[in-house]
Amino acid sequence: MQRSLTSLWHTLYLVVFISFVLPLSVYATPSSEPTVLTVVPEYRDRIKRNFNPFTLLSMPTTHEFIFEPLIIFNSLQNNKPEYRLATGYSLSRDLTSIQFTLRRGVLWSDGKPFTADDVLYSFNLIKMFPELDSHAIRTQLKSIRKLSDYKIEIELKQANALAAHQLVLLPIVPKHQWEKVQDPVLYTNPNPIGTGPFTVIESLDDTHYQQCTNPNYWQASEVHIDCLRYPLVKNNDDFIARIVTGEFDWTGSFIPDIERHYASYSEDFHYWLPPASTISLIFNYKVADNELRQTIENIAFRRAISMVVQRQLLIDIAAFGQGVPSEYASGMSQRFTQWLILKSLKNTARI
């Protein structure tokens, strides 16, 4: 599978992709009709009016488009921070605490101001309701406190130089709405209030839903479409049968032999296959059988297994030729090539 950071406007939106289809409607001739971008970031068995960002049952466009994170770390650009509700962060010298500076002038879609109280409330919410903590963030938290209306400090249970990357996965919700919710775990949030670009659920039925622009979005000038439309797509077969019709503008999924089964249908059909995670064979070093465990621990055995794996054949058959064998003994993905080059140069400089 391919994972990437992509963009619906000039800023970044995090979503899982294998194939990339350029949003043709973005470049349409201006008209009085709203510009609607049809997206399929993932498959669902049904459409339900659930926009609770803490649950895995929420609709696919809940995150980022309704509820923005503090920061998005772009893994395709050496984890370059793309700031959203935060404008900066800093770690203490001993790496046991982190401060986030929050963006001023942001409004929730109902017009109420976004402040540190919302961030503080969101972190405390997962401490009160562990069922909402899908990223195990609370395991990092020792305490959280408000330093000012636009700065918070989080004390960690142990030193962690990469704490920010996990902490920013927490959805930030409006305190003035959620503090009135009796059961946040079961709450479906049918009429969401967010800081993201598309917060208005204009229509929703069994076949699709459409969400349109937030009237109070803090960077509205960067949004060049009016609405997102998510049609119900249940599985990969359903997806492949419909993608060649041009129904979707921006989407990602596995397409076997993508040149023949997609790109060849129209010169307007484009895709992107970025470097992604490596598919790995992992041994269980804690297997109960002592003899088997000793065999696995033998490096000569593991090297022999590696030598007989026909990597290119697996790619040709399982992925229809869409991929490359890993170049690195560590199994590291090619997406980190630049990092490896820089590290190699630094090591060479030390010699």
C-alpha positions as CSV (number, residue, x, y, z in Angstrom):
1,M,0.0,0.0,0.0
2,Q,1.1,3.6,-0.6
3,R,0.8,6.3,2.0
4,S,1.2,9.9,1.2
5,L,0.5,13.5,2.2
6,T,-1.6,15.2,-0.4
7,S,-3.3,18.6,-0.9
8,L,-6.8,19.7,-1.8
9,W,-5.5,23.3,-1.7
10,H,-2.0,24.5,-1.4
11,T,-1.7,23.2,2.1
12,L,-1.6,19.6,3.2
13,Y,-4.3,17.1,4.0
14,L,-3.3,13.7,5.4
15,V,-4.9,10.7,3.7
16,V,-4.0,7.2,2.6
17,F,-3.4,6.9,-1.2
18,I,-2.3,4.4,-3.8
19,S,-3.5,6.1,-6.9
20,F,-3.8,9.8,-7.2
21,V,-6.5,11.5,-9.4
22,L,-6.1,15.2,-10.1
23,P,-9.2,17.2,-9.1
24,L,-10.4,18.3,-12.5
25,S,-13.2,20.4,-11.0
26,V,-10.7,22.7,-9.4
27,Y,-9.7,24.0,-12.8
28,A,-13.2,24.3,-14.2
29,T,-14.4,27.6,-15.7
30,P,-15.9,29.9,-13.0
31,S,-19.7,29.8,-12.9
32,S,-22.6,30.4,-10.6
33,E,-22.8,26.7,-9.8
34,P,-20.8,25.6,-6.6
35,T,-17.6,23.8,-7.3
36,V,-17.9,20.3,-5.9
37,L,-15.0,17.9,-5.5
38,T,-16.0,14.2,-5.3
39,V,-13.5,12.3,-3.1
40,V,-13.2,8.7,-2.0
41,P,-10.5,8.5,0.7
42,E,-11.7,5.1,1.9
43,Y,-14.5,2.5,1.6
44,R,-17.5,2.2,3.9
45,D,-20.4,-0.3,4.2
46,R,-22.8,2.6,4.7
47,I,-23.1,6.3,5.3
48,K,-24.1,7.4,8.7
49,R,-24.3,10.9,10.1
50,N,-21.4,10.5,12.5
51,F,-18.8,13.2,12.7
52,N,-17.4,12.4,16.1
53,P,-13.6,12.7,15.4
54,F,-12.6,10.4,18.3
55,T,-14.3,7.3,16.9
56,L,-13.3,5.1,14.0
57,L,-16.9,5.1,12.9
58,S,-16.9,8.7,11.9
59,M,-17.2,9.7,8.2
60,P,-13.9,9.8,6.3
61,T,-13.8,13.6,5.8
62,T,-14.2,14.3,9.6
63,H,-10.5,14.8,10.3
64,E,-8.6,17.7,8.8
65,F,-11.7,19.0,6.9
66,I,-13.9,19.6,10.0
67,F,-11.4,19.1,12.9
68,E,-8.0,20.4,12.2
69,P,-5.0,19.1,14.1
70,L,-2.4,21.3,15.8
71,I,0.3,20.3,13.3
72,I,0.6,18.0,10.3
73,F,4.1,16.5,10.0
74,N,4.8,15.8,6.3
75,S,6.6,12.5,6.2
76,L,7.4,12.9,2.5
77,Q,9.4,16.0,3.4
78,N,11.5,14.8,6.3
79,N,8.5,15.4,8.7
80,K,8.4,19.1,7.9
81,P,5.8,20.7,10.2
82,E,2.7,22.2,8.5
83,Y,1.1,24.3,11.1
84,R,-2.7,24.4,11.6
85,L,-4.1,25.3,15.0
86,A,-0.6,25.7,16.4
87,T,2.0,28.1,15.0
88,G,4.9,26.6,16.8
89,Y,6.1,24.2,19.5
90,S,9.2,23.7,21.7
91,L,10.6,20.9,23.8
92,S,12.2,21.3,27.2
93,R,16.0,20.6,27.4
94,D,15.4,17.3,29.2
95,L,12.6,16.3,26.6
96,T,10.0,15.8,29.4
97,S,7.7,18.6,28.5
98,I,6.5,20.4,25.3
99,Q,4.8,23.8,24.7
100,F,2.5,24.5,21.9
101,T,1.9,28.1,20.7
102,L,-1.6,28.4,19.3
103,R,-2.9,30.3,16.3
104,R,-4.7,33.6,17.1
105,G,-7.7,34.8,15.2
106,V,-9.2,31.3,14.5
107,L,-13.0,31.0,14.9
108,W,-15.0,27.9,15.2
109,S,-17.6,27.5,12.5
110,D,-20.3,28.8,14.8
111,G,-18.3,32.1,15.2
112,K,-16.9,31.4,18.7
113,P,-13.2,32.0,19.2
114,F,-10.7,29.1,19.4
115,T,-8.4,29.3,22.4
116,A,-6.2,27.2,24.7
117,D,-9.3,26.2,26.6
118,D,-10.4,24.1,23.7
119,V,-7.1,22.3,23.5
120,L,-6.9,21.8,27.3
121,Y,-10.5,20.4,27.2
122,S,-9.7,18.0,24.3
123,F,-6.7,16.5,26.1
124,N,-8.6,16.1,29.4
125,L,-11.5,14.5,27.5
126,I,-9.4,11.4,26.6
127,K,-8.2,11.2,30.1
128,M,-11.8,11.1,31.4
129,F,-12.9,8.8,28.5
130,P,-10.1,6.4,27.5
131,E,-12.4,4.9,24.8
132,L,-11.9,8.1,22.8
133,D,-8.1,7.7,22.8
134,S,-7.5,5.8,19.6
135,H,-3.9,6.9,19.4
136,A,-2.9,6.0,23.0
137,I,-2.0,9.6,23.6
138,R,-2.9,9.5,27.3
139,T,-0.1,7.0,27.9
140,Q,2.3,10.0,27.2
141,L,0.6,12.5,29.4
142,K,1.5,13.3,32.9
143,S,-0.2,16.7,33.1
144,I,-1.4,19.5,30.8
145,R,-1.8,23.1,31.8
146,K,-2.8,26.4,30.2
147,L,0.0,29.0,30.2
148,S,-2.1,31.7,28.4
149,D,-5.0,32.0,26.1
150,Y,-2.8,30.8,23.2
151,K,-0.2,28.6,24.8
152,I,-0.3,25.2,26.6
153,E,2.3,23.0,28.2
154,I,2.2,19.3,28.3
155,E,4.3,17.4,30.8
156,L,5.3,13.9,29.6
157,K,5.6,10.7,31.7
158,Q,9.1,10.1,30.2
159,A,11.5,11.9,27.9
160,N,10.4,11.7,24.3
161,A,12.0,13.8,21.5
162,L,9.2,12.8,19.1
163,A,6.3,13.4,21.4
164,A,4.8,16.1,19.3
165,H,4.3,13.7,16.4
166,Q,1.9,11.6,18.5
167,L,0.3,14.4,20.5
168,V,-0.9,16.3,17.4
169,L,-3.0,13.2,16.3
170,L,-5.5,14.3,19.0
171,P,-8.7,15.9,17.5
172,I,-9.3,19.4,18.9
173,V,-13.0,20.0,19.6
174,P,-14.9,23.1,20.8
175,K,-15.2,23.1,24.6
176,H,-18.4,25.1,24.5
177,Q,-20.2,22.4,22.5
178,W,-18.6,19.2,23.9
179,E,-18.9,20.0,27.6
180,K,-22.6,19.8,27.2
181,V,-22.5,16.3,25.7
182,Q,-23.6,13.6,28.2
183,D,-21.8,10.7,26.6
184,P,-18.9,11.6,24.3
185,V,-18.2,8.0,23.5
186,L,-21.6,7.4,21.9
187,Y,-22.1,10.9,20.6
188,T,-22.4,11.0,16.8
189,N,-21.9,14.8,16.5
190,P,-24.5,15.1,13.7
191,N,-24.0,18.8,13.3
192,P,-20.3,19.4,13.8
193,I,-18.7,22.6,14.9
194,G,-15.1,22.7,13.6
195,T,-12.3,25.0,12.6
196,G,-11.6,23.2,9.3
197,P,-12.5,24.4,5.7
198,F,-15.6,22.2,5.2
199,T,-17.9,22.1,8.2
200,V,-21.5,22.4,6.9
201,I,-23.2,19.1,6.2
202,E,-25.4,20.2,3.3
203,S,-26.9,16.9,2.4
204,L,-26.7,13.2,3.5
205,D,-28.5,10.1,2.5
206,D,-27.7,6.4,1.9
207,T,-25.8,7.0,-1.2
208,H,-23.6,10.1,-0.4
209,Y,-23.1,13.1,1.7
210,Q,-21.9,16.6,0.9
211,Q,-20.1,19.0,3.2
212,C,-19.5,22.6,2.3
213,T,-17.4,25.6,3.3
214,N,-16.9,26.9,6.8
215,P,-18.1,30.5,6.7
216,N,-15.5,31.4,9.4
217,Y,-12.5,29.5,8.0
218,W,-9.2,31.2,9.0
219,Q,-7.6,30.8,5.6
220,A,-10.6,30.9,3.4
221,S,-8.6,32.6,0.6
222,E,-6.7,29.3,0.1
223,V,-9.9,27.3,-0.5
224,H,-10.8,27.0,-4.2
225,I,-13.8,24.7,-4.0
226,D,-17.1,25.0,-2.4
227,C,-18.0,21.5,-1.3
228,L,-16.7,18.0,-0.8
229,R,-18.9,15.1,-2.0
230,Y,-18.3,11.6,-0.6
231,P,-20.2,8.9,-2.6
232,L,-20.7,5.5,-0.9
233,V,-18.1,3.0,-2.3
234,K,-18.2,-0.3,-0.5
235,N,-15.1,-2.2,-1.8
236,N,-12.3,-2.2,-4.3
237,D,-14.4,-3.9,-7.0
238,D,-17.1,-1.2,-6.7
239,F,-14.4,1.4,-6.9
240,I,-12.6,0.1,-10.0
241,A,-15.9,-0.3,-11.8
242,R,-16.8,3.3,-11.2
243,I,-13.5,5.2,-11.4
244,V,-13.2,4.8,-15.2
245,T,-16.4,6.7,-15.7
246,G,-14.9,9.9,-14.3
247,E,-17.3,10.0,-11.4
248,F,-14.5,10.7,-8.9
249,D,-12.2,13.7,-8.8
250,W,-9.7,12.9,-6.0
251,T,-9.3,9.4,-4.7
252,G,-7.0,6.6,-3.6
253,S,-7.1,2.9,-3.8
254,F,-5.5,-0.1,-5.3
255,I,-5.9,-0.3,-9.1
256,P,-4.3,-3.4,-10.8
257,D,-2.2,-2.5,-13.9
258,I,-3.1,1.2,-13.4
259,E,-2.0,2.3,-16.8
260,R,-4.3,-0.1,-18.6
261,H,-7.3,-0.1,-16.2
262,Y,-7.3,3.6,-15.5
263,A,-4.9,6.0,-17.2
264,S,-5.6,4.7,-20.7
265,Y,-9.3,5.6,-20.5
266,S,-8.7,9.4,-20.7
267,E,-5.8,11.8,-21.1
268,D,-7.4,13.7,-18.2
269,F,-6.9,10.7,-15.8
270,H,-3.7,11.2,-13.8
271,Y,-2.2,9.3,-10.9
272,W,0.7,9.5,-8.4
273,L,2.5,6.5,-6.9
274,P,4.7,8.0,-4.2
275,P,7.3,6.0,-2.1
276,A,5.5,4.2,0.7
277,S,5.9,1.8,3.5
278,T,7.8,-1.4,3.0
279,I,6.0,-4.7,3.0
280,S,7.9,-6.9,5.5
281,L,8.2,-10.4,6.7
282,I,8.5,-10.4,10.5
283,F,9.5,-13.3,12.6
284,N,8.0,-13.9,16.1
285,Y,11.1,-14.0,18.4
286,K,8.8,-14.8,21.4
287,V,7.3,-18.0,20.0
288,A,6.7,-20.6,22.8
289,D,8.4,-23.5,21.0
290,N,12.0,-23.3,22.2
291,E,13.5,-25.2,19.2
292,L,11.6,-23.0,16.7
293,R,12.7,-19.9,18.6
294,Q,16.3,-20.9,18.5
295,T,16.0,-21.5,14.7
296,I,14.5,-18.0,14.2
297,E,17.2,-16.4,16.3
298,N,19.9,-18.0,14.0
299,I,20.9,-15.2,11.7
300,A,22.0,-17.8,9.0
301,F,18.4,-19.1,8.9
302,R,17.0,-15.6,8.5
303,R,19.5,-14.8,5.8
304,A,18.6,-18.0,3.9
305,I,14.9,-17.0,4.0
306,S,15.7,-13.6,2.7
307,M,17.8,-15.0,-0.1
308,V,14.9,-17.3,-1.4
309,V,12.3,-14.5,-1.3
310,Q,11.7,-13.5,-5.0
311,R,10.9,-9.9,-4.4
312,Q,10.3,-8.8,-7.9
313,L,8.1,-11.8,-8.6
314,L,5.9,-10.9,-5.6
315,I,5.7,-7.3,-6.9
316,D,4.8,-8.5,-10.4
317,I,2.1,-10.9,-9.2
318,A,0.6,-9.3,-6.0
319,A,1.0,-5.7,-7.0
320,F,0.8,-6.0,-10.8
321,G,4.3,-4.6,-11.1
322,Q,3.5,-1.5,-9.1
323,G,6.4,-1.2,-6.7
324,V,10.2,-1.8,-6.4
325,P,12.3,-4.1,-4.2
326,S,13.6,-2.4,-1.1
327,E,17.2,-1.2,-1.6
328,Y,18.0,-1.2,2.1
329,A,18.9,-4.1,4.4
330,S,17.0,-2.4,7.2
331,G,13.8,-2.6,5.2
332,M,13.4,1.2,5.3
333,S,11.2,2.6,2.6
334,Q,12.6,4.6,-0.3
335,R,10.6,7.6,1.0
336,F,13.5,8.1,3.5
337,T,16.2,8.1,0.8
338,Q,17.0,11.8,1.4
339,W,17.4,11.1,5.1
340,L,19.7,8.2,4.5
341,I,21.9,10.3,2.1
342,L,22.2,13.1,4.7
343,K,23.0,10.7,7.4
344,S,25.7,9.0,5.2
345,L,27.2,12.4,4.5
346,K,27.3,13.3,8.2
347,N,28.9,10.0,9.0
348,T,31.5,10.4,6.3
349,A,32.4,13.9,7.6
350,R,33.2,12.4,11.0
351,I,35.7,9.9,9.6
